[in-house]
Amino acid sequence: MINRDIEFSMWLDFVERDYLKSEFPKLIEQGVINGATSNPAIFASSITTSPAYAEQLASLDGKTPKQKYEALAITDIKLAAKALRGCYDDDNDGYISIEVDPFLSNDIEGTVAEGIRLYESINEPNVMIKVPATEAGYRAMTELMSRGISVNATLVFSQAQARKCLKAMSMALEGATTKVDGVISVFVSRFDRALDAQLEQEAISPSKTGIYNAAKIYNIIEEEGDSRIRALFASTGVKGDELKPDYYIRGLMAPHSVNTAPLVTIESYITKRQAKAVLPIDDIVIDGYFTKLSDSGFDIDEVSDKLMRDGLKAFEQAFEQMLESIK
């Protein structure tokens, strides 16, 4: 659950129309969540598997696939934003994120134009535009935030990406007179899924890399000292039975942070006693861990770059398949 005493927020990483109308408001009322996130893969799954979209899709005959998608997504995001508006007005987050077309990741002007169009079409103040952390994305983040639009920097894997996101956001926030927030979404579990088998062969404890990497980026963000920019821990669901479902929530419990997680992960977390803050972890401890990896032949920068490329490609594929399904 959310913990306002340490400014820890829990956001649901799931959007589906029937759920937004039924169970979603209950989670907000119970204080379980105070925000939500979406991405191209989530929308692709919801739109192609749920019957809740059939009626609106039928009314969009003649539109292009992307126009159909945007109409469906805007309706869902607006529903979520309205449900979360009470949190937002109470300065208790209340944000819902929507991502720009992943094929625009290297297009500054295209990203900015789409971000503005989506924000204005949804017409709710508590919407964050998600922008991938690419070279074009950093410049788009600055432009969007300068226009008073809150931004969720996504697909962040490396310290270098986090520092560039920080710089982009800080530039936009200088002299800001309206409420604008930024979160830097650090992807966590994908490191462990990529490395654990090899680490065990080297007698290195598994399922630690994602947490240590995220903890290091958390320290970098907190050192900046801007209350309007926070770390958001994403990709916090687990695969298989080796780890407890809420492993990455409890392992990254931190003041002034957000964790966005799938529903099953949140349900596991709230059935137990509330976790205590475990971050920050001292940089000496984190750096020692990564030195050990390096000494064992692991190049964390190379791993980060590959995970970023793979993540963006996966979003592109999900988006393309979803558009094809609603032609």
Residue pairs with C-beta under 8 A, 6 or more apart in sequence:
1 10
1 30
1 31
1 32
1 269
1 270
1 274
2 8
2 9
2 10
2 31
2 32
2 33
2 34
2 92
2 93
3 274
4 92
6 254
6 255
6 256
6 277
7 255
7 256
7 257
8 253
8 254
8 255
8 256
8 257
8 258
8 259
8 277
9 34
9 35
9 93
9 257
9 258
9 259
10 32
10 33
10 34
10 35
10 249
10 258
10 259
10 260
10 261
10 266
10 269
11 33
11 34
11 35
11 36
11 37
11 93
11 95
11 232
11 258
11 259
11 260
11 261
12 24
12 27
12 33
12 35
12 36
12 37
12 260
12 261
12 263
12 266
13 36
13 37
13 38
13 39
13 42
13 234
13 236
13 237
13 260
13 261
13 262
14 36
14 38
14 42
14 262
14 263
15 36
15 38
15 42
15 43
15 46
15 76
15 77
15 80
15 96
16 46
16 50
16 52
16 76
17 46
17 50
17 52
17 53
17 75
17 76
17 79
18 50
18 52
20 76
20 79
20 80
20 83
21 79
24 36
24 80
24 83
25 83
27 33
27 266
28 34
28 83
28 84
28 86
28 87
32 266
32 270
33 266
34 84
34 87
34 92
34 93
34 94
35 84
35 87
35 93
35 94
35 95
35 96
35 258
35 260
36 80
36 84
36 95
36 96
36 97
36 260
37 96
37 97
37 130
37 152
37 185
37 234
37 260
38 73
38 76
38 77
38 96
38 97
38 98
38 99
38 130
39 99
39 130
39 154
39 315
40 99
40 102
40 315
40 316
40 318
40 319
40 322
41 314
41 315
41 318
43 69
43 72
43 73
43 76
43 322
44 318
44 319
44 321
44 322
45 318
46 53
46 76
47 53
47 69
47 72
47 322
47 325
47 326
48 321
48 322
48 325
48 326
53 72
56 71
56 72
56 75
57 68
57 72
57 326
60 67
60 68
60 71
63 71
65 323
65 324
65 326
65 327
66 101
66 323
68 326
69 322
69 323
69 326
70 118
70 121
73 98
74 118
74 121
74 122
77 96
77 98
77 122
77 124
77 127
78 122
78 123
78 124
80 96
81 96
81 122
81 124
81 126
81 127
82 124
84 93
84 94
84 95
84 96
84 126
85 94
85 124
85 126
86 94
87 93
87 94
87 126
88 94
88 95
88 125
88 126
93 258
94 126
95 126
95 127
95 128
95 150
95 152
95 181
95 183
96 126
96 127
96 128
97 127
97 128
97 129
97 130
97 152
98 118
98 122
98 127
98 128
98 129
98 130
99 129
99 130
99 131
99 132
99 154
99 315
100 111
100 114
100 115
100 118
100 129
100 130
100 131
101 110
101 114
101 319
102 132
102 312
102 315
102 316
102 319
103 316
103 319
104 110
104 111
104 114
105 111
105 132
105 134
105 136
105 137
105 312
106 134
106 135
106 136
107 136
108 136
108 139
108 140
108 143
111 131
111 136
111 137
111 140
112 140
112 143
112 144
115 129
115 131
115 140
115 144
115 149
116 144
116 147
116 149
118 127
118 129
119 127
119 129
119 144
119 149
125 179
127 149
127 150
128 150
128 151
128 152
128 181
128 183
129 144
129 149
129 150
129 151
129 152
130 151
130 152
130 153
130 154
130 185
131 137
131 140
131 141
131 144
131 151
131 152
131 153
131 154
132 153
132 154
132 155
132 312
132 315
133 153
133 154
133 155
133 156
133 161
133 162
133 164
133 165
133 184
133 308
134 312
137 153
138 164
138 165
138 167
138 168
139 168
141 151
141 153
141 165
141 168
141 169
141 172
141 182
142 168
142 169
142 171
142 172
143 172
144 151
144 172
145 151
145 168
145 169
145 172
145 173
145 176
145 180
145 182
146 172
148 176
148 178
148 180
149 180
150 180
150 181
150 182
151 169
151 182
151 183
152 182
152 183
152 185
152 232
153 165
153 168
153 169
153 182
153 183
153 184
153 185
154 185
154 234
155 185
155 187
155 308
155 311
155 312
155 315
156 162
156 165
156 184
156 185
156 186
156 187
156 217
157 186
157 187
157 190
157 191
157 213
157 304
157 305
157 307
157 308
157 311
158 300
158 301
158 304
158 305
158 308
159 216
159 217
159 220
160 301
161 304
161 308
162 184
162 186
162 217
162 220
162 221
163 220
165 182
165 184
166 184
166 220
166 221
166 224
166 229
169 182
169 184
169 226
169 228
169 229
170 224
170 226
170 229
172 180
173 180
173 182
173 226
173 228
173 229
176 228
180 228
181 228
181 229
181 230
182 228
182 229
182 230
183 229
183 230
183 231
183 232
183 258
184 217
184 221
184 229
184 230
184 231
184 232
185 232
185 233
185 234
185 260
186 213
186 214
186 217
186 218
186 231
186 232
186 233
186 234
187 234
187 235
187 307
187 311
188 210
188 211
188 213
188 214
188 233
188 234
188 235
188 236
188 248
188 252
189 210
189 235
189 236
189 237
189 238
189 239
189 248
190 210
190 235
190 307
190 311
191 209
191 210
191 213
191 303
191 307
192 206
192 207
192 208
192 209
192 210
193 239
194 303
194 306
194 307
195 206
195 209
195 298
195 303
196 206
196 207
198 298
199 205
199 206
199 209
199 293
199 298
200 206
202 296
202 297
204 292
204 293
204 296
206 242
207 242
207 243
207 247
208 289
209 289
209 293
209 300
210 248
211 248
211 251
211 252
212 281
212 286
212 289
212 290
213 300
213 304
214 231
214 233
214 252
215 252
215 279
215 280
215 281
215 286
216 283
216 286
216 287
216 290
217 231
218 231
218 252
218 254
218 257
218 279
218 280
219 280
219 281
219 283
219 286
221 229
221 230
221 231
222 231
222 256
222 280
227 256
230 256
230 257
230 258
231 254
231 256
231 257
231 258
232 257
232 258
232 259
232 260
233 248
233 252
233 257
233 258
233 259
233 260
234 260
236 248
236 249
236 252
236 259
236 260
236 261
236 265
237 245
237 248
237 261
237 262
237 264
237 265
238 244
238 245
238 247
238 248
238 265
244 250
244 268
245 264
245 265
245 267
245 268
245 269
246 261
246 265
246 266
246 268
246 269
246 272
248 259
248 261
248 265
249 259
249 261
249 265
249 266
249 269
249 275
250 269
250 275
250 278
251 278
252 259
252 278
252 279
253 259
253 275
253 276
253 277
253 278
253 279
254 277
254 278
254 279
254 280
255 277
255 279
257 279
261 269
269 275
290 300
293 300
294 300
